[in-house]
Amino acid sequence: MPADPRNDDDARPGLPAAPAGPSTVRRLALPAPVRWLAAKAAGAVFVLWAVATLIFLAIRLIPGDPAEAILGGPGSQASPEALAAARRDYGLDEPLAVQYLTQLGRLAQGDLGTSYSLRVPVAELLAEQLPGTLLLALLAWALAWCLALGMAVWSTVGGRAAGAVASGLEIAAAAVPHFWLASVLVLVFSNALQWLPPVSTNSPAGLVMPVLTLTLPLAGFLGQLMRESMLTAMASPFALSARARGEGEAGVLVRHGLRHAALPGISLSGWALGSLVGGAVVVESVFARPGLGRSLLSAVTLRDVPLVTGVALVSALAYVLVMAASELAERLVDPRLRAA
């Protein structure tokens, strides 16, 4: 039977090729991991730009003259000539838009500037102060996770009475302010019992009260979410079908309950980091511990613009990285996200 002449167009020389089909378009598209990395990088750049802009505007809304901070603060009694020279040297006599663009240009090159109050490059200060705050935050985060999961498991296997007690403890812990909790811990463990030093030191004993101050409120909040998620998972149809197949309660708890209980904590890792950084400002001040939180409080008080900007940018970058890591962890834990 002769071929249909309408189907011979693709084989004739000199005619344009047929348009690419959907499979060709898919092959030309970027891989999903590359698109994900590009989106995260673009989001990180936007977050850092927004933080730098907000800090630039917020610092200039605080009453006072930045030139006085450069010359040692309001108590330095600097002469008008010295103030004018400081404004000229640091570009503070330029229009606000020019100062903003100049700062963005320096930050784009990785130059965080020099601290007004300490006369030290901000990058060096951050390199010195970051490890202490990072250690404090990581220990508090890990301990809060352990306590929250422990309370969730206990309230699940312990019955209604255990659930009521766990719920009360979680609500009380989540509502406690950091400064009040730190003061109570100092009064009990340092003044009354004399077990721990009142000021944070490099020894393990000096880390106990600062870590507990950051841990307990976070553990209370995470515990509420994990307990509800675990109870929902243990009563879900897939848990019932696992029991019907002969799997014991311990197996259902480990295979299904713990996985679902961990998902809320993973998704809130970015919020947890912000909570820990905010609490570090109080904790490091109360326990006289060096770190980013204490440096930030001092820099805001002294209107140290470069140091405030550097601490804020480092915190924002850490937030972006933690959010990306938590998204990857969610995909590893939840097979539904991997399939999507």
Secondary structure by P-SEA (a helix, b strand, c coil): cccccccccccccccccccccaaaaaaacccaaaaaaaaaaaaaaaaaaaaaaaaaaaaaaccccaaaaaaccccccccaaaaaaaaaaacccccaaaaaaaaaaaaaaccccccccccccaaaaaaacaaaaaaaaaaaaaaaaaaaaaaaaaaaaacaaaaaaaaaaaaaaaaccaaaaaaaaaacccccccccccccccccccaaaaaaaacaaaaaaaaaaaaaaaaaaaacaaaaaaaaacccaaaaaaacaaaaaaaaaaaaaaaaaaaaaaaaaaaaaaaccccaaaaaaaaaaacaaaaaaaaaaaaaaaaaaaaaaaaaaaaaaccccccc
